[in-house]
C-alpha cells in the first residue's frame, strides 16, 4: 500500500501523526522509523495549553520531529520558511540574525534594544540578536506564531513569536538515534555533520537523555585575496536532561546545554558604483559567492543554558514553575570596509550576556465551559557589548571619500552595558457559550527597568572626533517602560472541522538606550516603548473528509513608536518612527488527491509601510510612505510529497519544495538601492529522496538545498562612505548620489547524503 505524506506546514497538512503529540497507529513504532502520513491531529501550545492545531484561533504554523529531520531544519533560517510571510535576515552574515514577521523586525544588534519577534526555546525567552545562532537538534516541534502574542507570551512578541521545543527524557524507554551527513557547497567546500541522542531509564521514576550535534563544514564565500573559504561552520553542541516523576501528579525536568562555534567571518561582498566596486565585479566575474577582503575575520561563540521545569497536577489544574539561565560569550571580527580597500579597517565585536528568568503558570482543568491560563514572569538580563574599530596605519584620507580632516586613533573603542529587569503578570480565560461559540479575553501587564551606559574613546577620521557620544557620564542612565496588552478572540464553529474567528490583540516592546547616538541630547533621550494593535479574521477548514485543508487569514496592524535603525553614510542611528501599518492576507492549503500523494502551498500578501516617519535621518529626510524593510509583498511556497511502499517492505519517500518571493527594501530610507532587485527569490528549490529499510531501523536520504543554484541577497548596507573616492563623490554631486552596497548573500546549492540509524521506541 502507499501512504499519504505530509506536504507543507503543520497548519496546512495536519494529517501527519509524526507531527502530532499523540499515540501513533498500532502498526508504527513512534521512534523506530519515519512516520507515514495518516489522518491525525497536530497538538500545539500556541495558547500555553495543549490544543489541536485546527482548533486554535491564532495564525500559527508548525512542524514536528519527523518533518524537522526530513527537511533538515537545523537553524533559524529554515524555521521561518514553514509559515507564509516571515523573512530571515542576516545582520552580520550568519553570525547575527533576525526575523521579520508582518513588517516587524530589526537589524539592531545593540544590547540596549530588543527584537519585536519573540524567540522562546523550551519556554525560555531569548532577547538579543546574538542569541539567535542556536544549533537545532533533537527537536520535538517548531512553531511560528504570527501577530502580537502580548498576553501569554508577552515580552517583545509584537510581530509574532518563534517556539522551539526540544525533546527531553522519557520515563521507561530505551532508545537512540544517530545521523551522519556528508555534504558540499557548489563552488565551495564540503564537510560532515552528525547528531543523535540516547534516552535511557535510570530508575522506575527517573530517566535521562543526552543529545549531541557536531558540524564541520567548509565555507561557500571564496576570498580571492587570502584564498580561504569564508562562512564556514564548525560547531559542537550537547544537551542533557533528567526527568523525575515521583507520582502521577508530579513532573520534574532538569536540562542543560552547551554550544561552541568557531570559524572564519561571513564574507560580504561589494556591489554598485565606483572604482573599487567595479574592481570587485571584474575580479569575481559578478559571482556574489566570491569576495575580496583584506581580512578573513572570525566568529567565536559559546553558549550555556539551564532549565528547571516543575509541574504539579492539583486536580483542577496544573501549576508549573519554569526557571531558566542562559549565558553567551560571542566574539566577531570582520573587515569593516567589506572590500579590498587598502585602508583595511578591522572591526572587533564582543558580546557578553547572561540572563535569569522565572515564570509561574497555572493552566486550569476545570472542565465545563470555562478555562484559564494565568501566571507571572520575572526576568533579569546583564548585557555587555564592545566594538573596537581599528585602522592599519594607512592614511585614511587617501581612500575614504568623506573626511573631516581631524585626527584619528588607530583603535577606537565603543563599549556599553545594560541591565534589564522585567516583570509581567498575565491571565487569559476562555468561555464557551455553546459548543459552537466561545470568547477568549486576556490581559498582561509588562514592566521593564533598564540601567546602562556607553563609553566611546578615540577619534574618527570621518567625523573629526568620535563616531558617537556617551550616555550621561555623571551616572548610569535609568528609565522604565510599562503597559497593558489585552487580547480578545471570538470563535465560531459552524460545523465539524471548521473554525471561524476574529481577534484584536496588542503587543508591547519596551524602550531602551541606543548605543549609536550622535548628539548629547540623543544620548540622554531613550527610545520610546513600541506598541501594536492587530486585528485579524480567519478560517480553518477541512473539506471532503480531510482531502482538502484550507486556512485563510486577513490582518491589519498599526504600530506606534516603531523602533527603527537607519544607516547614513556608514553610520547607524536608532530612532522611533511615528507609525507603521501592515495589512495582508495569508493562505495555507493542502490537497491529497491520491493515496501517497499530497501537495501544499502557502502564500502571503503583506503591505507594510510607514504612515508617519519624519526626520528618519540626521538630515531630516521624510520616510513617510516608504515600505518597511525586509517585507516582501508576495511570498509563495509550493511543496509536494510522495510515499511509495515497495514489495520488500521498504519505502521510498520523495519531497520537493520551491519558494518565490518579491524583492524588498533593506532600509527605511528606501530609494531603490542596488541591493533591492537582488533580494527577489525566484524558484529557490529543495528536494530529497529517502529510502527506509523494511525494519525501519535505518534510512538513507539524498538531498539538495537551493537545487538550481540561485544567487540572491538577504541584506545590504550602504558603503559608498568607504568605497567612493573624493573625485567620484564630486562627479556624482555628493555622497548621497552614489550607491555602493555591502551585501549578505544566501548560500549556493548544497548537496548531501544523510544516513540515520535508530533503535528502541
Secondary structure, DSSP 8 states (H G I E B T S, - for coil): -------S-TTT----TTTSSS---TTS-TTTS-----S---EE-TTSS-EEGGG--S-EEEEEHHHHHHTT--SHHHHGGGSSS-EEEEEETTTEEEEEBTTB------TTS--SEEEEETTEEE-SGGGG-----SEEEEEEEES--TTTT-TT-SSEEEEEEE----TT--EEEEEEEEEEETTS-EEEEEEEEEEEEEETTEEEEEEEEEEEE--SEEETTT--EES-EEEEEEEEEEEE-SSTTEEEEEEEEEEEEEEE----EEEESSHHHHHHHHHHTT-TTEE--S---EEEEEEEEEEEEEEEE-SSEEEEEEEEEEEEEEEEEEETT-S--TT--EEEEEEEEEEEEEEEEEEE---TTEEEEEEEEEEEEEEEEEEEEE--SS-GGGT-S---S----SEEEEEEEEEEEEEEEEEEEEEESSSSEEEEEEEEEEEEEEEEEEEEES-BTTTTB-SS--S-SSS-EEEEEEEEEEEEEEEE-SSTTEEEEEEEEEEEE--B--S---SHHHHT--B--EEEEEEEEEEEEEETTTTEEEEEEEEEEEEEEEEEEEEETTEEEEEEEEEEEEEEEEEEEEEEEETTEEEEEEEEEEEEEEEE----STT----TT-B-TT--SEEEEEEEEEEEE-TTS-EEEEEEEEEEE----SSTT-S--THHHHT-EEEEEEEEEEEE-TTSSEEEEEEEESTT----EEEEEE-HHHH--HHHHHHHTSGGG--EEEEEE----EEEEEEEEEEE-
